[in-house]
Amino acid sequence: MRSARPVFAGQWGLLVGCCLPSLLMGAFCAAPARAADRLPSYVRALMRGRQGAVVVSNPATGEILAEWNPEMAFQRAFPPGSTAKIVTTAAALESGAISPHDRIFCRRIPELLGEPYHCSHPPALAAFTLAEALAYSCNYFFSALSTRLSPDSLGHEYAVLGFGDATSAGGCASQPFIPDEPAAKARVAIGEGSILVTPAQLLAVYSMLAMRGVAFPLRHASGAKDSQVVRRVRLQTTTWEILAEGLEACVRSGTGRAAAVPGVRVAGKTGTAVALNTGGATHAWFVGYAPVESPEVALVIFLIRGTGARDAAPLAGRILRHYFAAKERGH
């Protein structure tokens, strides 16, 4: 499938299958386990003095490899911002509201949402496909796409993907409410408004994406050789492909470039969400997994203040580069 890489006028500024047999799982997880040995201390040192939360896990087992500020990660919910555009992507593809080849030209300021939600990516010379819009986090595209979706279809996909699901993340459940009013529905389509999620819940959603629909509960190491699948998500093959294409392109050439690791295929999504009752201050998110072809590490970065591309993605990149460097050294 063609990679999501549109031509810009300027440059960017600075659950399928079953549990694996225990023998296979042990072989699959041995190298990641060694690479994770020193990860907790690295994450603690990196995040010292910052406000937010971090959870790093193995998406193939749900085992938590490192965490920082777990109370916030598991118990406090925030607007997910553009990290939730995966939901609108899936809802549109699953309902037939758009095809992978349909395009929408970005006019920078979403008609339904106005200037506060203007697009921050460089002006594009060509219209975006859905995967490209996901990679470059185009608010105009997803706001326009929301007009093709009913509240029921959008709400159904939020539930299917696991937003508000306490089972796999160990946090508080919050079923999303999807309003019918066009502007309010457009805000939900870009992860604002009535949508709230804990960092751990968001990590569980993206871990499920990494495993093509297989969801494991987040857990601390317990000595168990196998992890129990808590649910399976079934989507059309095309939907999985577009989600994977857009998320990998986000790190390769889109808003998440600061999370890239040389020689490793990383998939992920940035998010910048308007904080509730703060007069316009924003939260920063990055959530993703690697390697794309055989995921062994997933992580979520949440910062009380900042933007996804400028603040959260660089921290994710440092953690991922540390992890894979340690793996390369055999630690």
C-alpha positions as CSV (number, residue, x, y, z in Angstrom):
1,M,0.0,0.0,0.0
2,R,1.3,3.5,-0.9
3,S,2.8,5.3,2.1
4,A,1.1,8.4,3.4
5,R,3.5,11.2,2.3
6,P,1.7,14.2,0.7
7,V,3.5,17.1,-1.0
8,F,3.7,20.2,1.2
9,A,4.2,23.8,0.3
10,G,6.7,24.1,3.2
11,Q,8.7,21.9,5.6
12,W,7.5,20.7,9.0
13,G,9.0,22.9,11.8
14,L,10.6,22.0,15.0
15,L,-8.6,-9.2,19.6
16,V,-7.7,-11.9,16.2
17,G,-6.1,-15.3,17.2
18,C,-5.5,-16.8,20.7
19,C,-2.8,-16.7,23.4
20,L,0.6,-17.9,22.1
21,P,1.8,-21.2,23.6
22,S,4.0,-20.6,26.6
23,L,7.2,-21.7,24.9
24,L,6.7,-19.4,21.9
25,M,5.7,-16.5,24.2
26,G,8.8,-17.0,26.3
27,A,11.1,-16.9,23.2
28,F,9.2,-13.9,21.8
29,C,9.5,-11.9,25.1
30,A,13.0,-12.8,26.2
31,A,14.9,-10.0,24.3
32,P,12.3,-7.3,25.2
33,A,12.6,-8.4,28.9
34,R,16.3,-7.9,28.9
35,A,16.0,-4.5,27.1
36,A,13.5,-3.4,29.8
37,D,15.7,-4.2,32.8
38,R,16.9,-0.6,33.3
39,L,13.9,1.1,31.7
40,P,12.1,2.1,35.0
41,S,15.1,4.1,36.3
42,Y,15.6,5.7,32.9
43,V,11.9,6.8,32.7
44,R,12.0,8.1,36.3
45,A,15.1,10.2,35.6
46,L,13.7,11.5,32.3
47,M,10.4,12.6,33.8
48,R,11.8,14.1,37.0
49,G,10.4,17.6,37.5
50,R,7.7,17.2,34.9
51,Q,3.9,17.0,35.4
52,G,2.2,14.1,33.8
53,A,2.3,10.3,33.5
54,V,4.1,7.6,31.5
55,V,3.4,3.9,31.1
56,V,5.5,1.6,29.0
57,S,4.3,-2.0,28.3
58,N,4.7,-5.0,26.1
59,P,1.6,-5.1,23.9
60,A,2.0,-8.8,23.3
61,T,1.5,-9.6,27.0
62,G,0.2,-6.5,28.7
63,E,3.2,-6.5,31.1
64,I,4.1,-3.1,32.4
65,L,7.8,-2.4,31.7
66,A,8.0,1.0,33.3
67,E,5.7,3.6,34.7
68,W,5.9,7.1,36.2
69,N,3.1,8.7,38.3
70,P,0.8,5.6,38.1
71,E,-2.0,7.2,40.1
72,M,-2.5,9.8,37.4
73,A,-1.9,7.2,34.6
74,F,-4.6,4.8,35.9
75,Q,-7.1,7.0,37.8
76,R,-7.3,10.5,36.1
77,A,-9.1,11.0,32.8
78,F,-8.3,13.8,30.3
79,P,-9.4,14.7,26.7
80,P,-7.3,12.5,24.4
81,G,-7.2,15.1,21.6
82,S,-5.9,13.9,18.2
83,T,-4.9,10.5,19.5
84,A,-8.6,9.7,19.2
85,K,-8.7,10.3,15.5
86,I,-8.1,6.6,15.1
87,V,-11.7,6.2,16.2
88,T,-13.1,8.5,13.5
89,T,-10.9,6.8,11.0
90,A,-12.2,3.4,11.9
91,A,-15.8,4.6,12.1
92,A,-15.7,6.1,8.7
93,L,-14.1,3.1,7.1
94,E,-16.3,0.5,8.8
95,S,-19.5,2.4,7.9
96,G,-18.5,3.1,4.4
97,A,-18.5,6.9,4.9
98,I,-15.2,7.1,3.1
99,S,-12.8,4.9,1.1
100,P,-9.1,4.7,1.5
101,H,-8.6,6.6,-1.8
102,D,-11.1,9.5,-1.2
103,R,-9.5,12.9,-0.6
104,I,-10.5,16.1,1.2
105,F,-8.6,19.3,0.7
106,C,-7.5,21.0,3.9
107,R,-8.6,24.7,4.1
108,R,-6.8,25.1,7.5
109,I,-9.7,26.4,9.6
110,P,-12.5,23.8,10.1
111,E,-15.8,25.3,9.1
112,L,-17.6,23.8,12.1
113,L,-15.0,24.6,14.7
114,G,-13.4,27.9,13.7
115,E,-10.0,29.4,14.4
116,P,-9.3,27.8,17.8
117,Y,-9.0,24.4,16.0
118,H,-7.0,25.6,13.0
119,C,-4.6,23.0,11.4
120,S,-1.0,23.3,12.6
121,H,0.6,21.1,9.8
122,P,2.2,22.9,6.8
123,P,-0.1,23.9,4.0
124,A,-0.6,21.0,1.6
125,L,-0.5,21.3,-2.1
126,A,-2.8,18.3,-2.6
127,A,-5.9,16.9,-0.9
128,F,-5.3,14.4,1.9
129,T,-6.3,10.7,1.9
130,L,-7.5,9.4,5.2
131,A,-4.1,7.8,6.1
132,E,-2.4,11.1,5.2
133,A,-4.9,13.1,7.3
134,L,-4.2,10.8,10.3
135,A,-0.4,11.1,9.8
136,Y,-0.6,15.0,9.7
137,S,-3.4,15.2,12.3
138,C,-5.6,17.4,10.0
139,N,-8.4,18.9,12.0
140,Y,-10.1,20.2,8.9
141,F,-10.3,16.7,7.4
142,F,-11.7,15.0,10.5
143,S,-14.1,17.8,11.2
144,A,-15.5,17.5,7.7
145,L,-15.5,13.7,8.0
146,S,-17.7,14.0,11.1
147,T,-20.6,15.3,9.0
148,R,-20.7,11.9,7.3
149,L,-21.0,10.0,10.6
150,S,-24.0,9.5,12.9
151,P,-23.5,9.9,16.6
152,D,-24.4,6.2,16.9
153,S,-21.6,5.1,14.5
154,L,-19.0,7.3,16.2
155,G,-20.1,6.2,19.6
156,H,-20.1,2.5,18.6
157,E,-16.5,2.8,17.4
158,Y,-15.3,4.5,20.6
159,A,-16.8,1.6,22.5
160,V,-15.4,-1.1,20.1
161,L,-11.9,0.2,20.3
162,G,-12.0,0.3,24.1
163,F,-12.2,4.0,25.0
164,G,-13.7,4.1,28.5
165,D,-13.0,0.4,29.0
166,A,-11.7,-0.3,32.5
167,T,-11.2,-4.0,31.9
168,S,-7.9,-3.8,30.0
169,A,-6.4,-0.8,31.7
170,G,-7.4,-1.2,35.3
171,G,-8.8,2.3,35.5
172,C,-12.2,4.0,35.8
173,A,-14.7,3.4,33.0
174,S,-16.3,6.3,31.2
175,Q,-18.7,5.5,28.3
176,P,-18.4,8.3,25.7
177,F,-21.4,10.5,25.0
178,I,-21.7,11.6,21.4
179,P,-23.9,14.7,20.8
180,D,-25.9,15.2,17.6
181,E,-25.2,18.9,17.3
182,P,-22.7,19.2,14.3
183,A,-20.1,21.3,16.0
184,A,-20.1,19.2,19.2
185,K,-19.9,16.0,17.1
186,A,-17.0,17.5,15.2
187,R,-15.2,18.1,18.5
188,V,-15.7,14.5,19.5
189,A,-14.3,13.4,16.1
190,I,-11.0,15.1,17.0
191,G,-10.9,13.8,20.6
192,E,-12.3,16.9,22.4
193,G,-15.6,17.8,24.1
194,S,-17.2,14.9,26.0
195,I,-14.4,12.4,25.4
196,L,-12.2,11.6,28.4
197,V,-9.6,8.8,28.8
198,T,-6.9,7.8,31.3
199,P,-3.4,7.5,29.9
200,A,-3.5,3.7,30.8
201,Q,-6.7,3.3,28.8
202,L,-5.2,5.0,25.8
203,L,-2.2,2.8,26.0
204,A,-4.5,-0.3,26.1
205,V,-6.3,0.9,23.0
206,Y,-3.1,1.4,21.0
207,S,-1.6,-1.9,22.3
208,M,-4.7,-3.6,20.9
209,L,-4.1,-1.8,17.6
210,A,-0.5,-3.1,17.6
211,M,-1.7,-6.6,18.1
212,R,-4.4,-6.3,15.3
213,G,-7.3,-6.7,17.7
214,V,-6.0,-8.8,20.5
215,A,-6.3,-7.0,23.9
216,F,-4.4,-8.0,27.0
217,P,-4.9,-6.4,30.4
218,L,-2.1,-4.1,31.6
219,R,-0.4,-5.8,34.5
220,H,2.8,-5.9,36.5
221,A,5.1,-8.9,36.2
222,S,3.7,-11.8,38.1
223,G,5.7,-14.7,36.9
224,A,2.9,-16.0,34.7
225,K,4.2,-17.3,31.4
226,D,1.0,-16.5,29.5
227,S,-1.3,-13.5,29.5
228,Q,-5.0,-13.9,29.2
229,V,-6.8,-12.2,26.3
230,V,-9.5,-10.0,27.7
231,R,-11.2,-9.2,24.3
232,R,-10.9,-9.3,20.6
233,V,-11.7,-6.6,18.2
234,R,-12.7,-7.5,14.6
235,L,-12.4,-4.8,11.9
236,Q,-12.2,-5.0,8.2
237,T,-8.7,-5.8,6.8
238,T,-8.7,-2.4,5.1
239,T,-9.4,-0.6,8.3
240,W,-6.5,-2.2,10.1
241,E,-4.2,-1.4,7.1
242,I,-5.2,2.3,7.0
243,L,-4.8,2.7,10.7
244,A,-1.3,1.1,10.6
245,E,-0.3,3.1,7.5
246,G,-1.4,6.4,9.0
247,L,0.2,5.8,12.4
248,E,3.5,4.7,11.0
249,A,3.5,7.7,8.6
250,C,2.8,10.0,11.6
251,V,6.2,9.0,13.1
252,R,8.1,8.7,9.8
253,S,7.1,12.0,8.3
254,G,4.2,13.6,10.2
255,T,3.5,15.2,13.6
256,G,5.3,12.4,15.5
257,R,8.7,12.6,13.9
258,A,10.4,13.3,17.2
259,A,9.5,9.8,18.3
260,A,11.4,8.1,15.5
261,V,14.1,5.5,16.1
262,P,16.7,4.9,13.4
263,G,16.3,1.5,11.9
264,V,13.1,0.7,13.7
265,R,9.5,1.1,12.4
266,V,7.6,3.1,14.9
267,A,3.8,3.8,14.8
268,G,2.1,6.3,16.9
269,K,0.0,9.4,17.3
270,T,0.5,12.8,18.8
271,G,-2.3,14.7,20.6
272,T,-2.8,18.2,21.8
273,A,-6.1,18.5,23.8
274,V,-7.7,21.6,25.3
275,A,-7.5,21.2,29.1
276,L,-10.9,21.4,30.8
277,N,-11.6,24.7,32.7
278,T,-8.2,26.3,32.0
279,G,-9.0,29.0,29.5
280,G,-7.2,27.4,26.6
281,A,-4.2,25.6,28.1
282,T,-3.4,22.3,26.4
283,H,-2.4,18.8,27.4
284,A,0.2,16.9,25.4
285,W,0.0,13.3,24.3
286,F,2.0,10.7,22.4
287,V,1.0,7.1,22.2
288,G,2.5,4.4,20.0
289,Y,4.3,1.1,19.6
290,A,7.3,-0.6,17.9
291,P,8.4,-2.4,15.9
292,V,5.4,-2.2,13.6
293,E,6.1,-5.6,12.1
294,S,6.4,-7.4,15.5
295,P,5.4,-5.1,18.3
296,E,7.2,-5.6,21.6
297,V,7.0,-2.2,23.3
298,A,4.2,0.3,23.6
299,L,4.1,3.5,25.5
300,V,1.9,6.5,26.4
301,I,3.3,9.9,27.3
302,F,0.9,12.4,28.9
303,L,2.0,16.0,30.0
304,I,-0.3,18.3,31.9
305,R,0.9,21.2,29.7
306,G,2.3,21.3,26.2
307,T,1.7,20.0,22.7
308,G,2.0,16.5,21.4
309,A,4.5,17.2,18.6
310,R,6.7,19.6,20.5
311,D,6.7,18.1,24.0
312,A,5.4,14.6,24.3
313,A,6.8,13.0,21.1
314,P,10.4,13.9,21.9
315,L,10.1,12.2,25.3
316,A,8.6,9.1,23.6
317,G,11.5,9.1,21.2
318,R,14.1,9.2,24.0
319,I,12.4,6.3,25.8
320,L,12.1,4.2,22.6
321,R,15.7,4.9,21.6
322,H,16.9,4.0,25.0
323,Y,14.9,0.7,24.9
324,F,16.2,-0.4,21.5
325,A,19.8,0.7,22.3
326,A,19.7,-1.5,25.4
327,K,18.3,-4.3,23.4
328,E,21.1,-4.0,20.8
329,R,23.7,-4.1,23.6
330,G,22.0,-7.3,24.9
331,H,21.0,-5.7,28.3
